[in-house]
Amino acid sequence: MLNTDYKRTPNELIARYTLEPSIKDIFVEGDSDRAIFVNYIKRRNLLYNVYTIDTIDTRDLKIISLGNIGHKNRVESLSSFFEEKLGIRKICLFCISDKDYDFFYEDTINNSYLLKTDFSSIESYSFNVEVMQKLINASFFKSAFLANEFIGKIIPAIKFLYLVRLVRYQMNYTWAKVEVEKAIEIDKKGNISFDLMGYILKLASRNHEVYSRQQEFIERYNGLEHICLNFDYRDSMHGHDYTALLNYYFQRLGREKVTVDFFEKTVIMNIEAEDLDHYPLFITLAQC
């Protein structure tokens, strides 16, 4: 395995795979992604090493970006570098990124070293009845409720958060965001409500430029909402907003307060290998 205290450069990685083509490595965006893949690899006795992109020195890497530069951009740019230097993939070397908003852009990165999540985010793999019921049962014990009813209740709010984030990203990704707890209202009975105009006003209170662009925000939102009508609901969710919403919902119903980061780890660790075996991304990894 790589020494993660020392950040290898992309060129050092090329030397590594040229000299030892039997090595199996995966590069992912962050710790949540890594946790899912490490757990899957362990359960399925696969021989991959999994690294987050921040273990690589990407300062000299040509970053391909449609906007702000983040972990996704770095992972995908590293995959392009691999193909440029190593040619079409013949070894078990993968860079894995979230699809995020790729559905809305024509200029997305694709190459033989890059795999993308089957849905919009790595957390989407937890958004099913089996995993959700485990989370509900662990949080509420005797007062647990049915996961299938709960999923149907929160889908509209998850899609709303996904779309307002996308509009904000398209208009000006530097705008300060509105926290999930401020964007969505949840009463103590679990009823969920949200309002686009109310969200815009809260966004404007943090970013004065929004006041003069309210109509543009509404028009963009409506257009994107129409595009998403036939999407699988797991393709209309932002991973961190989704876990923040779940955490907020459970707290409103009386579960003890925990941080979003802690709850996100709980969500991730409740995804079993059996929940992932049938998805194309994991089939590709298992067959290499």
C-alpha positions, 0 to 999 in steps of 0.5 A: 500500500501507499504511504499515506503520510507522503503524497505521491505525485501523478508521475510517481503513480505512473511509475508504480503501475508501469513497474507493477501492473498487477497492483489494484488501486482505487482512488475516490473523492472522500472518506465516506466513499472510501468507507463504502469501498473498503467495506465492500472489498473486505466482504468480497475478498477483493485485492484493491487498495482504496485511497482518497484523492487528498493522499495525492499531490495534485498541484501539478495535475491539469485540473479539468473543471466546469466550475469550482475545483473540488475532489470530484474534479481532481479524481476525474482529472487524475483518471484522464492523466492515467489514460494520457500516460498509460493508454486505454486501461488494461489493469485494475486501476480505477478512479471513482467519482459521484455523478452529481449533476453530470446529467445536466452537462454535455462536457463531462469527463469519460475515459477507461479509468473513470467509473461513476456511481450508479446514481447521483451520489455514493450515499444514494446506495443507502436510499432503499427500504432495507438500509433505511429500515435499519437506520429507523429501527436503530434510532427509534426502537419501539417507536420505529415506523415503516421505511417505505412510507418514510421514503415516499414522504422525504423524496420531494424534499430531497429533490428540492434540495438537489435542485436549489443547490444546482441552481445556486451552483449554475448562477454563482457557486460562491454564494453562501448556502442555506443550511438544510435546517433552514431550507426545510421545515419539519414539525414534531409529527414528521410533516415536511414542508418547503417553499421555493420563494421562502428559500430564495429570500433566505438565500438573498439574506446571505447573498444580496445579489440574489435579490435582483436575480430572483426571477432567474432563479425561479425559471432555472429551478422550474426548467430543471425540475421538468428535466428531473420528472422521470429521473430515478429518485436516487439520481435527484439527491445530493449526498450530504444534503440527504444525510443532513435531512435524515439527521434533522428529521430524526432529531425532530422526531425525538432521537438524540442530537448527533452531528451530521458527520457522525450520522453520515458515517452511521448511514454509510456503515449500514450499507452491506455488500449484499446491498451493492452486488447487483449494481454495475459499478460494483460488478465491474470492480468484482470482475477485474 
